[in-house]
Amino acid sequence: MQAHAIAFEAPIPKLYAVLPPARSDLDDVLAIMFRGPCRPSADHFKCTPFLVRRQYVVDALQWLQLNHHNYRDIEISNANLDTYPEDFPPVTVEYRETISTVIPEGTSVHNMEDEHGAEDGDCPFIVHGVTGEQFGRMSDLALKAKALQHFNANKAVLTVGHKSEPESIWNNPQLYPQMFPWLFPYGLGGIGSTSMQIKTHAKLLLNYHDKRFQTDPTFPFVAFSHSQVKSATTAGFLLAEKSKFKDISARLGRIDTNVMQDIINRMLTDERVVPSSDAEKLCFQVINDLDHAAGRVDGSITSKKYMRNEIWSLIYHRRMPVWYITLSPADIKHPICIYWAQTNEEFRLDDLTDSDRFRAVSSNPVAAAKFFHYMVGVLIDDICGFGGKPGYFGNASAHYGTVEQQGRLTVHYTFTCYCG
């Protein structure tokens, strides 16, 4: 893992005791820009998601007032709501005349399309963030150089302030409802609100009946990241409690950073480094100390090293495996995976095109992971015979498998088995 999720409390410029807010206040946070050869008409606005239906707003506010503890004291203003038009967006609409709807900055070199847009149905819209997609593949040095060039040109900068101290992930049951209000509409039930561990609670939420936690693009990553942070912190705490902590702190104070960097550079070239000098032995001892903490973290380099040691020990004990395979289930073609991925009340596999199947599975990675787990269980229990009955290849005595990511961001299973 190369990144972790950390949460900061964002400053709120204004708290409203009366909802909805006055129409003029919306212009401070939102504006709409149309591009094209003609000004937008009422029919164009009907294709956008920016029209307000007053009755829907009233129903939503009344529901929040009754069910969400943070909205119990609000006042619903019908006077403010009456100022919201139903046939025109309630915010400022800017129009820029262009002959084509193609944006030059976002156009491919080999672009062959004259227009970007939809002839019928919903109108696509773009939410502009702090950085564009062109920065996604830049290295850290390239990003710094681009930022320096931007500053030297005296161009504007948008800063997003936040609290100086991050929010705690320990004993903070309101953290997840504040980060994901659309997933916790009652403002309750966040991770940490019960005695369950974060992994158990996250698994329970990911199996929620309407699958909103499964299809959210951020929640699974944040929950897994916080689980890793807690595992590393707990392991470090346990290590610090031991009597040899004084020796560890002394080694950290005596370590030679130049020797450590030399060891790192040699390891990067796949050299098998054997410590010879006292300085190198000290560096390796510090690495072993760090492994005590990192070994408890799923996906860490140390956990992978422990797995390699386990498979080497198994080969030494059982000799070479009988067979070695890589299992890659066809999730986008299997009806079980597609059924788990969809949210429709009625499941009809014959009505789905290849594109529909691909979209269903790619929009629900949790369903793909559950299907992968199910297929691996079938392989281990039924085919190999570890479920209490003989397998297709005789009596299995041992097996070992690792989960790896493949090119299309799904996973496959590398499996070794000892039969007979």
Beta strands, then each sheet from edge to edge (+ up, - down):
strand 1: 18-19
strand 2: 31-36
strand 3: 75-76
strand 4: 92-97
strand 5: 323-327
strand 6: 396-405
strand 7: 411-419
sheet 1: 1+ 3+
sheet 2: 2+ 4+
sheet 3: 5+ 7- 6+
end
